[in-house]
Amino acid sequence: MRLQFAGSKVGLLFLLLSVVVFVLLLLPPSVSAEWRFMIMTAFSSVCHQIPERSFHVAETSLAVCHRCTGIYAGIPMAMMGIMITKGWRITKNTWASLLFGSLFLLGLDWGLTVLGFWENTMLSRLTTGLLFGLAAGAFLAVVVQKQGRNPDVESPDHNFVL
């Protein structure tokens, strides 16, 4: 099976970049202190990195929290799914619903904890992050696929218009 992104080298580049970022966030437990510091510092601008809210390997935190791990895992998973299925027939309104629905669940999990109505858990943070990452990755994949469409490559119409 040959994977393609509707003939888009840009799409493959985005997929590769998302995989590299995901691998980087997994590295801190297995690299030297100097490399760990550099990786943790790089991710500190996008994640709070609270140790109690992060996965650990051999007592060392990954570079991001549970929720961010889900987001960074979901993006390449969704992009790969779009590559394998060559996209879905889906409307612009459905994309908006998926993105905002997943963002709403993520915000609800966070907001209910902040307001004291419930205490989110590792599973709720990971799940809401993963759902948002999947929606964002699929959205990104379809946009890149639509923009980089090669007329020589057959590709389904995604009914997506920016």
Residue frames relative to the residue before (quaternion, step in Angstrom):
aa qw qx qy qz dx dy dz
M 1.0000 0.0000 0.0000 0.0000 0.00 0.00 0.00
R 0.2042 -0.7783 0.5839 0.1079 3.56 -0.78 1.02
L 0.2815 -0.7594 0.5647 0.1586 3.55 -0.72 1.08
Q 0.0744 0.7844 -0.6144 0.0409 3.54 -0.99 0.80
F 0.3299 -0.7276 0.5768 0.1707 3.48 -1.22 0.56
A 0.6610 -0.4937 0.2638 0.4997 3.53 0.81 1.16
G 0.7010 -0.4859 0.2627 0.4511 3.56 0.99 0.86
S 0.5470 0.6588 -0.3759 0.3542 3.59 1.23 0.08
K 0.3244 -0.7347 0.5678 0.1807 3.54 -0.65 1.14
V 0.5865 0.5671 -0.3647 0.4489 3.58 1.13 -0.59
G 0.6357 0.5324 -0.3216 0.4572 3.59 1.00 -0.79
L 0.6592 0.4895 -0.3035 0.4834 3.56 0.96 -0.85
L 0.6219 0.5376 -0.3313 0.4631 3.57 1.07 -0.72
F 0.6452 0.5076 -0.3138 0.4771 3.60 0.99 -0.85
L 0.6411 0.5124 -0.3255 0.4695 3.58 0.97 -0.82
L 0.6607 0.5044 -0.3065 0.4638 3.59 0.86 -0.93
L 0.6500 0.5167 -0.3119 0.4618 3.58 0.93 -0.89
S 0.6740 0.4886 -0.3105 0.4589 3.61 0.90 -0.85
V 0.6331 0.5083 -0.3329 0.4795 3.60 1.07 -0.65
V 0.6383 0.5247 -0.3267 0.4588 3.60 0.96 -0.84
V 0.6484 0.5060 -0.3196 0.4705 3.60 0.93 -0.86
F 0.6528 0.5090 -0.3219 0.4595 3.59 0.93 -0.84
V 0.6512 0.5032 -0.3160 0.4721 3.60 0.94 -0.85
L 0.6309 0.5453 -0.3354 0.4384 3.60 0.96 -0.82
L 0.6811 0.4890 -0.3135 0.4458 3.61 0.89 -0.81
L 0.6459 0.5167 -0.3159 0.4647 3.58 1.23 -0.37
L 0.5909 0.6718 -0.3267 0.3047 3.59 1.18 -0.52
P 0.5426 0.6716 -0.4302 0.2634 3.69 0.82 -0.70
P 0.6859 0.4744 -0.3373 0.4368 3.68 0.81 -0.68
S 0.7721 0.3876 -0.1948 0.4644 3.61 1.11 -0.46
V 0.6569 0.4762 -0.3254 0.4856 3.60 1.21 0.30
S 0.6728 -0.4930 0.3621 0.4162 3.56 -1.30 0.22
A 0.6924 -0.4823 0.3433 0.4124 3.55 -1.27 0.34
E 0.6431 0.5289 -0.3259 0.4478 3.60 0.99 -0.79
W 0.6791 0.4667 -0.2870 0.4886 3.59 0.91 -0.91
R 0.6134 0.5471 -0.3457 0.4527 3.59 1.01 -0.80
F 0.6462 0.5212 -0.3150 0.4599 3.58 0.93 -0.90
M 0.6730 0.4978 -0.3016 0.4564 3.61 0.89 -0.91
I 0.6728 0.4855 -0.3000 0.4708 3.59 0.92 -0.89
M 0.6610 0.5023 -0.3107 0.4628 3.59 0.88 -0.91
T 0.6445 0.5158 -0.3165 0.4673 3.58 0.99 -0.81
A 0.6430 0.5283 -0.3258 0.4486 3.59 0.95 -0.84
F 0.7344 0.4078 -0.2381 0.4875 3.60 0.92 -0.83
S 0.5220 0.6663 -0.4144 0.3345 3.62 1.17 -0.32
S 0.6306 0.5410 -0.3483 0.4340 3.60 1.14 -0.42
V 0.7531 0.3557 -0.2124 0.5112 3.61 1.22 -0.30
C 0.7816 0.2208 -0.1206 0.5707 3.60 1.26 -0.16
H 0.5236 -0.6508 0.4557 0.3078 3.58 -1.07 0.75
Q 0.2087 -0.8351 0.4823 0.1627 3.61 1.21 -0.52
I 0.2073 0.7763 -0.5639 0.1907 3.60 0.99 0.73
P 0.4794 -0.7153 0.4192 0.2877 3.61 -0.55 1.11
E 0.6558 0.5182 -0.3154 0.4493 3.62 1.00 -0.78
R 0.7336 0.3740 -0.2126 0.5261 3.59 1.22 -0.39
S 0.6213 0.5100 -0.3350 0.4916 3.57 1.23 0.51
F 0.5100 -0.6043 0.5066 0.3436 3.53 -1.22 0.52
H 0.1820 -0.7746 0.5992 0.0885 3.54 -1.21 0.65
V 0.0755 -0.7310 0.6747 0.0690 3.50 -1.25 0.62
A 0.8299 -0.0520 -0.0192 0.5551 3.55 -0.71 1.11
E 0.6877 -0.5280 0.2504 0.4307 3.56 0.92 1.04
T 0.6103 0.5031 -0.3727 0.4853 3.60 1.20 0.42
S 0.4531 -0.7056 0.4839 0.2505 3.58 -0.86 1.01
L 0.4712 -0.5850 0.5647 0.3419 3.49 -1.28 0.47
A 0.6780 -0.5452 0.3244 0.3713 3.57 -1.24 0.32
V 0.7824 0.2041 -0.1300 0.5739 3.61 1.21 -0.28
C 0.6296 -0.5550 0.4037 0.3640 3.55 -1.32 0.30
H 0.7433 -0.3893 0.2968 0.4559 3.58 -1.34 0.03
R 0.6901 0.4918 -0.2919 0.4435 3.59 0.79 -1.02
C 0.6772 0.4786 -0.2932 0.4759 3.59 0.90 -0.90
T 0.5887 0.5543 -0.3681 0.4589 3.60 1.09 -0.65
G 0.6498 0.5130 -0.3087 0.4683 3.58 0.97 -0.85
I 0.6485 0.5138 -0.3193 0.4620 3.57 0.95 -0.88
Y 0.7144 0.4565 -0.2609 0.4616 3.57 0.79 -1.04
A 0.6290 0.4998 -0.3404 0.4885 3.63 1.15 -0.44
G 0.6754 0.5328 -0.2939 0.4166 3.58 0.97 -0.86
I 0.6143 0.5820 -0.3597 0.3932 3.58 0.98 -0.78
P 0.7323 0.3840 -0.2833 0.4858 3.69 0.63 -0.89
M 0.5842 0.5713 -0.3818 0.4319 3.61 1.10 -0.59
A 0.6861 0.4729 -0.2814 0.4759 3.57 0.89 -0.93
M 0.6402 0.5204 -0.3342 0.4556 3.57 0.95 -0.81
M 0.6437 0.5021 -0.3178 0.4823 3.59 0.99 -0.80
G 0.6292 0.5387 -0.3275 0.4545 3.59 1.01 -0.78
I 0.6473 0.4959 -0.3164 0.4848 3.57 0.98 -0.80
M 0.6378 0.5247 -0.3332 0.4549 3.60 0.99 -0.78
I 0.6839 0.4916 -0.2905 0.4542 3.57 0.89 -0.95
T 0.7497 0.3815 -0.2155 0.4960 3.59 0.87 -0.91
K 0.3339 -0.7511 0.4815 0.3042 3.57 1.33 -0.29
G 0.7387 -0.4286 0.2063 0.4775 3.54 1.05 0.84
W 0.3327 -0.7160 0.5792 0.2031 3.50 -1.33 0.27
R 0.4337 -0.6221 0.5626 0.3291 3.53 -1.23 0.43
I 0.2299 0.7706 -0.5430 0.2418 3.51 -0.28 1.27
T 0.4220 -0.7316 0.4813 0.2345 3.56 -0.95 0.86
K 0.6701 -0.4881 0.3798 0.4105 3.52 -1.30 0.33
N 0.6556 0.5151 -0.3165 0.4524 3.60 0.96 -0.83
T 0.6319 0.5200 -0.3370 0.4657 3.58 1.04 -0.70
W 0.6270 0.5237 -0.3378 0.4674 3.59 1.01 -0.80
A 0.6524 0.5074 -0.3170 0.4653 3.56 0.91 -0.90
S 0.6500 0.5178 -0.3171 0.4570 3.60 0.95 -0.83
L 0.6558 0.5085 -0.3142 0.4611 3.59 0.95 -0.85
L 0.6796 0.4880 -0.2923 0.4633 3.57 0.88 -0.94
F 0.7325 0.4225 -0.2505 0.4714 3.57 0.75 -1.02
G 0.6017 0.5525 -0.3564 0.4535 3.59 1.12 -0.59
S 0.6848 0.4615 -0.2878 0.4851 3.57 0.91 -0.89
L 0.6388 0.5089 -0.3243 0.4772 3.59 1.05 -0.71
F 0.6158 0.5420 -0.3380 0.4613 3.58 1.08 -0.74
L 0.6641 0.4977 -0.3069 0.4660 3.61 0.90 -0.91
L 0.6263 0.5289 -0.3233 0.4728 3.56 1.03 -0.83
G 0.6862 0.4822 -0.2712 0.4723 3.58 0.90 -0.96
L 0.6297 0.5359 -0.3267 0.4577 3.55 1.07 -0.77
D 0.6401 0.5216 -0.3178 0.4661 3.59 0.95 -0.87
W 0.6818 0.4663 -0.2724 0.4935 3.57 0.97 -0.89
G 0.7066 0.5068 -0.2682 0.4147 3.58 0.77 -1.08
L 0.6559 0.5060 -0.3192 0.4603 3.60 0.94 -0.81
T 0.6239 0.5147 -0.3355 0.4830 3.57 1.15 -0.60
V 0.6536 0.5152 -0.3116 0.4585 3.60 0.90 -0.92
L 0.7166 0.4400 -0.2459 0.4821 3.58 1.01 -0.83
G 0.5201 -0.6856 0.3852 0.3334 3.59 1.29 -0.05
F 0.4664 0.6923 -0.4414 0.3293 3.62 1.21 0.27
W 0.7919 -0.0564 0.0385 0.6068 3.55 1.16 -0.50
E 0.3633 -0.7052 0.5611 0.2364 3.55 -1.19 0.47
N 0.3246 -0.7522 0.5282 0.2234 3.58 -0.51 1.10
T 0.3271 -0.7496 0.5546 0.1533 3.53 -1.25 0.52
M 0.6959 -0.4202 0.3500 0.4654 3.54 -1.29 0.07
L 0.6706 0.5068 -0.3035 0.4487 3.59 0.91 -0.88
S 0.6737 0.4798 -0.3138 0.4663 3.62 0.90 -0.83
R 0.6480 0.5058 -0.3238 0.4684 3.60 1.00 -0.75
L 0.6667 0.4956 -0.3012 0.4683 3.59 0.90 -0.90
T 0.6769 0.5069 -0.2922 0.4466 3.59 0.90 -0.94
T 0.6903 0.4559 -0.3005 0.4747 3.60 0.82 -0.89
G 0.6193 0.5259 -0.3408 0.4731 3.59 1.08 -0.64
L 0.6603 0.5079 -0.3045 0.4617 3.57 0.94 -0.90
L 0.6436 0.5192 -0.3272 0.4573 3.60 0.93 -0.84
F 0.6711 0.4764 -0.3005 0.4821 3.57 0.92 -0.87
G 0.6429 0.5258 -0.3229 0.4538 3.61 0.97 -0.82
L 0.6431 0.5141 -0.3190 0.4694 3.59 1.00 -0.80
A 0.6761 0.4843 -0.2969 0.4693 3.58 0.90 -0.92
A 0.6777 0.4850 -0.2925 0.4690 3.59 0.91 -0.90
G 0.6585 0.5112 -0.3084 0.4583 3.59 0.96 -0.81
A 0.6538 0.4954 -0.3114 0.4797 3.58 0.99 -0.81
F 0.6331 0.5262 -0.3252 0.4653 3.57 0.98 -0.84
L 0.6635 0.5022 -0.2927 0.4710 3.57 0.89 -0.97
A 0.6584 0.5235 -0.3124 0.4415 3.59 0.90 -0.91
V 0.6875 0.4736 -0.2902 0.4678 3.57 0.88 -0.91
V 0.6306 0.5191 -0.3406 0.4656 3.60 1.00 -0.74
V 0.6681 0.4821 -0.2995 0.4812 3.58 0.89 -0.92
Q 0.6431 0.5235 -0.3170 0.4604 3.56 0.98 -0.86
K 0.6616 0.5047 -0.3000 0.4664 3.58 0.93 -0.90
Q 0.6909 0.4794 -0.2784 0.4641 3.60 0.93 -0.89
G 0.7686 0.3691 -0.1894 0.4870 3.58 1.01 -0.80
R 0.2813 0.8004 -0.4948 0.1882 3.56 1.24 0.29
N 0.2351 -0.7551 0.6035 0.1011 3.51 -0.91 1.05
P 0.4393 -0.7260 0.4515 0.2759 3.64 -0.62 1.03
D 0.6343 0.5365 -0.3369 0.4432 3.62 1.19 -0.38
V 0.6863 0.4372 -0.2696 0.5150 3.59 1.27 -0.26
E 0.3893 -0.7129 0.5269 0.2503 3.55 -0.81 1.00
S 0.0759 0.7884 -0.6021 0.1007 3.53 -0.88 0.97
P 0.4857 -0.6629 0.4678 0.3252 3.61 -0.92 0.75
D 0.4812 -0.6214 0.5252 0.3264 3.54 -1.23 0.50
H 0.3019 -0.7917 0.5102 0.1479 3.56 -0.65 1.11
N 0.3479 -0.7473 0.4891 0.2852 3.58 1.28 -0.13
F 0.4992 0.6447 -0.4275 0.3904 3.55 1.11 0.61
V 0.0021 -0.7950 0.6052 -0.0427 3.54 -0.75 1.06
L 0.3242 -0.7339 0.5642 0.1946 3.57 -0.89 0.95
